[in-house]
Amino acid sequence: MGSKLHSGLKSPSSEKDAQSKQAHQPVGEAQYCNMIQDLPQVVFEVDMNGCWSFLNVSWTLFSGFEVDECIGSSYMDYVHPQDRSRCKGVFDKMRSGEVKHCTDAFRFLISDGNYLWTEIHAATAHSLDNEPSGIVGTINNISDRVSEEELLLANQRTLTATLNDLPGMVYRCRNNPDYTMEYVSGSSHQLTGYHAQDIINNKRLSYGSMIHPDDKLGVWEGVQKGIRENRRYELVYRIITASGKDKTVWECGKGIFAHNNEWLGLEGLIIDFTRQKANTHNRLERQLYDDVTGLPSLPLFLDRLQTTIQCVSDKGCDATLFVVHLDRALNILDQVDNDAFNKASIEVGERLASITGPRDSITRLENERWGILIDHRDVKLSVSGIAQQIQDLFLEPVMIGSSKIFMTTSIGVAQCHDALQNAADLLRNASHAMDRAHAMGGGRCEIFDPRIHKQYITGI
């Protein structure tokens, strides 16, 4: 081939040949060759006939196949049968010049007979007379990421089903006699007879108006006492359902404050009450809040993401999900005890919560990874401005045990849009962008590209 990459990178047939060729190369070209060989990603070149013409040594580390035995063979021999038609279509467009570059996901064969998910970044190669001469690019192993995403999808389906099957609802509201709801889970209809959209922002009626007149004062006093004492409140009272019948409910909630002690609202869980279900209620309540940070757990966070997606679709709301990775967290976790790390997690959660508004939500996804949902009705900063805010939160060190630890953050950003179908898609988008930022060395912010997402989802 006549591409610049191929002319400077020949597949080594032996150490002696490689040394002989290197001796006749300009120093700059030899260094360029060494740099390509040292990259952890597979670097490849495919000629106009669809055959491998170059592979760096990372190909052997990834696939188990020797470079020499693969050069000259068709790349299609290594693509999963179910992916071949799509892969060929993409590569054919690049060879013809119809498409200049692409990012996509395909499964590639490895030497033990299994297939691994990979992400391909490729571009059309050109000869000296600027004619298409093949394809050059990189191959990244993303099997672990795909497995995590499949697990996340399964967990999301289970958790969403759990929330929707409850004879009750998760809520976030203002602290006023109407308990004006800013967020209500989809199971509100089963509890009250009213749909979530009827209750949110008192569109049809307020939740406060459903509380039995004889119980309103007791509910108000119980909530206010919990706020004053900075603890969760548990209440049993009656509501009047849409059918006009009384129903006894059990509520567990708490006041929400920002890092600067600014009042944000109330959030909690309301369930159809029977004494026989009390233990179940306590267990479910624990599932909704992180045991360490007290922030919403992943089930609650995913449910809020789903509601936000619906709001974007129905009302044109504007919201963004940020996935934040603490770049040194896992290394630190190996060096300290759980108690010290948990205290640090509480501090991290408080810092991140300090930039959130009443409609926003935050959760700890993993020890080193956090999710922040920002509703732009409350936050007027641009996406880049919010990302900078997040990074600025960690200009000061985090106390872990007796040590002050400086951390950087890798941030992935995904915009809510009406083409999204579920919360797992949105979380996957932001996580995918975060992985890119982290892979580039950390301390960066990457915004998810929906066009790449469309190609990626087609492969998965």
C-alpha positions in Angstrom: 0.0 0.0 0.0 1.0 3.6 -0.5 -0.3 5.2 2.7 2.0 7.1 4.9 1.4 4.8 7.8 2.2 1.7 5.8 5.3 3.1 4.3 6.7 3.8 7.7 5.5 0.6 9.5 6.3 -2.8 8.1 5.4 -6.0 9.9 8.6 -7.4 11.4 9.3 -10.9 10.1 12.4 -11.3 12.3 14.4 -9.3 14.8 17.3 -9.2 12.4 15.2 -7.9 9.5 13.7 -5.2 11.8 17.1 -4.1 12.9 18.4 -3.9 9.3 15.4 -1.9 8.2 15.6 0.5 11.2 19.3 1.2 10.4 18.2 2.6 7.0 15.3 4.7 8.4 15.5 8.3 9.4 15.6 8.7 13.2 12.2 10.4 13.3 10.6 7.6 11.3 12.1 4.9 13.6 10.9 6.7 16.7 7.4 7.0 15.1 7.5 3.2 14.4 8.5 2.5 18.0 5.7 4.8 19.3 3.1 2.9 17.3 4.4 -0.5 18.5 4.3 0.7 22.2 0.7 1.8 22.1 -1.7 -0.4 24.2 -4.4 -0.1 21.5 -4.2 -2.4 18.5 -3.1 -0.2 15.5 -4.1 -1.7 12.1 -4.1 -1.0 8.4 -6.4 -2.8 5.9 -5.7 -2.6 2.1 -8.2 -2.1 -0.6 -8.8 -5.8 -0.8 -9.8 -6.0 2.8 -6.6 -7.7 4.0 -4.5 -6.8 7.0 -1.4 -5.0 5.8 -0.2 -3.8 9.2 -0.8 -4.8 12.8 1.2 -3.6 15.8 2.3 -6.0 18.5 -0.8 -5.2 20.7 -2.8 -7.3 18.2 -1.0 -10.4 19.6 -1.6 -9.3 23.2 -5.3 -8.8 22.4 -6.1 -11.7 20.2 -3.4 -14.3 20.8 -2.7 -14.5 17.1 0.8 -13.7 15.8 1.1 -10.7 13.6 3.0 -12.5 10.8 0.3 -15.2 10.5 -2.4 -12.6 10.1 -0.8 -10.2 7.6 -2.3 -10.8 4.2 -5.4 -12.5 5.5 -8.9 -10.9 5.4 -10.0 -8.9 8.4 -13.5 -10.4 7.9 -12.1 -13.8 9.0 -11.8 -12.3 12.5 -15.2 -10.5 12.8 -18.1 -12.3 14.5 -20.5 -13.8 11.8 -23.4 -11.7 13.1 -21.3 -8.5 12.8 -19.8 -9.1 9.4 -22.5 -7.6 7.2 -22.5 -4.3 9.2 -18.7 -4.2 9.5 -18.3 -4.8 5.8 -20.9 -2.0 5.0 -19.0 0.5 7.1 -15.5 -0.4 5.8 -16.8 -0.5 2.1 -18.0 3.1 2.5 -14.7 4.1 3.9 -12.7 2.4 1.1 -14.9 4.1 -1.5 -14.4 7.5 0.1 -18.1 7.9 0.9 -17.3 8.0 4.6 -13.9 9.4 5.8 -13.9 8.0 9.4 -16.0 6.0 11.8 -16.4 4.8 15.4 -18.2 1.5 15.9 -18.3 -1.6 18.0 -17.7 -5.2 16.7 -16.9 -8.6 18.1 -13.4 -9.9 17.1 -12.2 -13.5 17.2 -9.4 -14.4 19.7 -7.1 -17.5 19.6 -9.1 -19.6 22.1 -12.2 -19.4 19.8 -14.1 -16.8 21.8 -15.1 -13.4 20.7 -14.4 -10.1 22.5 -16.3 -6.8 22.0 -14.1 -4.1 20.6 -14.5 -0.4 19.7 -13.0 0.6 16.3 -11.8 4.1 15.5 -10.9 4.1 11.8 -10.2 6.5 8.9 -9.6 6.2 5.2 -6.0 6.0 4.2 -4.8 7.8 1.1 -1.9 7.2 -1.4 0.5 10.0 -2.4 -1.9 11.0 -5.2 -4.6 11.4 -2.6 -6.6 8.3 -3.7 -8.2 6.0 -1.1 -5.7 3.2 -0.4 -7.3 1.4 2.5 -8.3 1.9 6.1 -6.2 2.7 9.2 -7.3 2.8 12.8 -7.3 1.4 16.3 -9.0 -1.5 18.1 -9.9 -1.2 21.8 -11.1 -4.1 23.9 -14.4 -3.0 25.5 -15.6 -6.4 26.7 -15.6 -5.5 30.4 -17.5 -2.3 29.6 -20.2 -4.2 27.6 -20.5 -6.8 30.4 -21.1 -4.0 32.9 -23.6 -2.3 30.6 -25.6 -5.6 30.2 -25.5 -6.0 34.0 -26.7 -2.4 34.4 -29.5 -3.0 32.0 -30.6 -6.1 33.9 -30.4 -4.3 37.2 -32.3 -1.3 35.9 -35.1 -3.6 34.7 -35.2 -5.3 38.1 -35.1 -2.1 40.1 -37.6 -0.3 37.9 -40.0 -3.3 38.2 -39.5 -3.2 42.0 -40.4 0.4 42.2 -43.4 0.1 39.8 -44.7 -3.0 41.7 -44.7 -1.2 45.0 -48.2 -0.2 46.3 -46.7 3.3 46.9 -44.6 6.0 45.5 -41.2 7.7 45.8 -41.4 11.5 45.9 -39.5 14.7 46.2 -41.5 17.8 47.3 -41.4 21.3 48.8 -41.9 21.8 52.4 -45.3 23.6 52.3 -48.8 22.5 53.4 -49.6 21.4 49.9 -46.4 19.2 49.8 -46.0 20.4 46.2 -44.5 17.5 44.4 -41.5 18.1 42.1 -40.9 14.3 41.5 -43.3 11.4 41.8 -42.6 7.8 40.7 -44.9 6.0 38.3 -46.5 3.9 41.0 -48.4 6.9 42.4 -51.5 5.7 40.5 -51.7 2.4 42.4 -51.4 4.2 45.7 -53.6 7.3 45.2 -55.6 6.7 42.0 -53.9 9.7 40.4 -51.2 9.6 37.8 -47.8 11.3 38.5 -48.5 14.1 36.1 -51.7 14.9 38.0 -49.8 15.5 41.2 -46.5 17.1 40.1 -46.6 20.9 40.6 -50.2 20.5 41.7 -51.3 20.3 38.1 -54.7 18.6 39.0 -54.5 18.6 42.8 -51.8 18.8 45.5 -50.8 15.8 47.6 -51.6 17.8 50.7 -55.2 18.0 49.6 -55.4 14.2 49.6 -54.4 13.9 53.3 -57.4 13.3 55.5 -58.5 16.5 57.2 -58.2 14.9 60.7 -54.6 13.9 60.0 -53.2 17.0 58.3 -52.0 18.7 61.5 -50.3 15.6 62.8 -48.5 15.0 59.4 -47.3 18.6 59.3 -46.0 18.5 62.9 -44.3 15.1 62.3 -42.5 16.4 59.2 -41.4 19.6 60.8 -40.1 17.8 63.9 -38.0 15.5 61.6 -36.6 18.6 59.9 -35.7 20.4 63.1 -34.0 17.3 64.5 -32.3 16.6 61.2 -33.5 13.0 61.1 -35.8 10.9 59.0 -39.5 11.0 59.9 -41.9 8.0 59.9 -45.6 8.7 59.8 -48.8 6.7 59.5 -51.9 8.6 58.3 -54.9 8.5 56.0 -55.3 9.8 52.5 -58.4 10.1 50.4 -57.9 8.3 47.0 -59.3 9.3 43.6 -62.2 6.9 44.3 -63.1 8.8 47.5 -62.1 6.0 49.8 -59.8 6.4 52.8 -56.5 4.6 52.7 -53.9 4.3 55.5 -50.3 5.0 54.3 -46.9 4.7 55.9 -44.4 7.5 55.0 -40.6 7.7 55.6 -38.8 10.8 54.5 -36.2 13.4 55.3 -35.2 17.0 54.6 -32.7 17.7 51.8 -30.1 20.3 52.3 -27.2 21.5 50.1 -23.6 21.6 51.2 -24.1 25.2 52.5 -27.1 24.1 54.5 -29.5 25.7 52.0 -32.9 24.2 52.2 -33.8 22.1 49.1 -37.0 20.1 50.0 -38.3 16.8 51.2 -37.9 13.3 49.7 -39.1 9.9 50.8 -41.3 6.9 50.2 -45.1 6.5 50.8 -46.6 3.0 50.9 -49.9 1.4 51.5 -49.7 0.5 55.1 -50.4 -2.8 56.9 -48.6 -3.8 60.0 -47.8 -7.1 58.4 -45.7 -5.2 55.8 -43.7 -3.1 58.3 -40.5 -5.1 57.9 -40.8 -5.0 54.1 -41.2 -1.3 54.2 -38.1 -0.9 56.3 -36.1 -3.0 53.9 -37.4 -1.1 50.9 -36.6 2.2 52.5 -33.0 1.1 53.0 -32.8 0.2 49.3 -33.7 3.7 48.4 -30.8 5.4 50.2 -27.1 4.8 50.2 -26.1 3.3 53.6 -22.9 5.4 53.7 -23.7 8.8 52.2 -27.5 9.0 52.8 -27.9 10.0 49.1 -30.4 8.4 46.8 -29.5 4.9 45.9 -29.1 3.6 42.3 -32.8 2.4 42.1 -34.1 5.8 43.2 -31.7 7.6 40.9 -32.6 5.5 37.9 -36.3 6.1 38.6 -35.6 9.9 38.6 -33.7 9.6 35.4 -36.6 7.9 33.8 -39.0 10.6 35.0 -36.7 13.3 33.6 -36.5 11.5 30.2 -40.3 11.5 30.2 -40.4 15.2 31.1 -38.0 16.0 28.2 -40.1 14.1 25.8 -43.5 15.5 26.9 -42.6 19.1 27.9 -39.3 19.9 26.3 -37.4 20.1 29.7 -33.6 20.5 29.5 -31.5 18.2 31.7 -28.0 16.8 31.6 -26.4 13.7 33.3 -22.8 14.0 34.5 -20.9 10.8 35.5 -17.9 11.8 37.7 -14.9 9.5 38.2 -12.5 10.2 41.0 -9.2 9.3 39.3 -7.3 8.1 42.3 -10.1 6.6 44.4 -9.5 2.9 43.8 -5.8 3.2 44.5 -6.6 4.9 47.8 -9.2 2.3 48.7 -6.5 -0.3 48.7 -4.5 1.7 51.2 -7.0 2.7 53.9 -9.7 0.9 55.9 -13.4 1.1 55.0 -14.3 3.5 57.8 -11.8 6.1 56.5 -12.9 5.7 52.9 -16.6 5.9 53.9 -16.0 9.2 55.7 -14.2 10.5 52.5 -17.2 9.3 50.5 -19.5 11.4 52.7 -17.3 14.4 52.1 -17.3 13.8 48.3 -21.1 13.5 48.3 -21.5 16.7 50.2 -19.2 18.6 47.8 -21.0 17.3 44.8 -24.4 18.0 46.3 -23.4 21.6 46.9 -23.8 22.4 43.2 -27.3 20.8 42.9 -30.7 22.4 43.0 -34.1 21.2 44.2 -34.9 19.3 41.0 -31.4 17.8 40.7 -30.3 14.4 42.0 -27.0 12.7 42.9 -26.0 9.1 43.6 -22.9 7.1 44.3 -22.7 4.6 41.4 -19.5 2.9 42.6 -16.8 3.7 45.1 -15.0 5.9 42.6 -17.9 6.9 40.4 -20.8 9.3 41.0 -23.9 10.4 39.0 -25.3 13.9 39.0 -28.5 14.8 37.2 -28.8 18.5 36.5 -32.2 20.1 35.6 -31.4 23.3 33.7 -34.5 25.1 35.0 -32.6 25.6 38.2 -29.0 25.8 37.0 -28.3 28.4 34.3 -24.7 27.5 33.7 -23.6 25.9 30.5 -22.6 22.2 30.5 -18.9 23.2 30.3 -19.5 25.6 33.2 -21.0 22.9 35.4 -18.2 20.5 34.5 -15.7 23.2 35.6 -17.7 23.7 38.8 -17.3 19.9 39.5 -13.6 20.0 38.9 -13.2 23.1 41.0 -14.8 21.2 43.9 -11.7 19.1 44.2 -9.1 21.9 44.1 -9.0 21.4 47.9 -7.8 18.0 49.1 -10.2 15.3 50.5 -9.5 14.1 54.0 -9.0 10.3 54.0 -8.0 9.2 57.5 -5.4 11.6 58.7 -4.1 12.4 55.2 -5.1 15.1 52.7 -5.5 13.7 49.3 -5.7 15.7 46.1 -7.9 14.2 43.4 -8.7 14.9 39.8 -12.0 14.1 38.1 -12.8 12.5 34.8 -16.3 13.6 33.7 -18.6 12.2 31.1 -21.6 14.2 30.0 -24.8 13.0 28.3 -27.7 15.3 27.3 -31.3 14.1 27.9 -33.1 14.1 24.5 -36.5 12.8 23.3 -34.9 9.9 21.4 -33.9 8.2 24.6 -36.0 5.3 25.7 -34.8 4.5 29.2 -32.6 5.6 32.1 -30.0 2.9 31.4 -29.4 4.4 28.0 -28.7 7.8 29.4 -26.4 6.4 32.1 -24.6 4.3 29.6 -24.1 7.4 27.4 -22.5 9.4 30.2 -20.4 6.5 31.4 -19.1 5.9 27.9 -18.0 9.5 27.7 -16.5 9.3 31.1 -14.5 6.2 30.1 -13.0 8.2 27.2 -12.0 11.1 29.5 -10.4 8.7 31.9 -8.6 6.8 29.2 -7.0 10.1 28.0 -5.3 10.5 31.4 -8.0 11.8 33.7 -8.7 15.4 34.7 -10.8 15.8 31.5 -14.4 16.2 30.5 -15.9 14.4 27.4 -19.3 15.0 26.0 -21.2 12.1 24.5 -21.7 12.2 20.8 -25.2 10.8 19.9 -24.0 9.9 16.4 -21.4 7.6 17.8 -23.9 6.2 20.2 -26.3 5.3 17.4 -23.5 3.2 15.7 -22.5 1.7 19.0 -26.0 0.6 20.0 -26.5 -1.0 16.6 -23.6 -3.2 17.3 -24.8 -4.2 20.8 
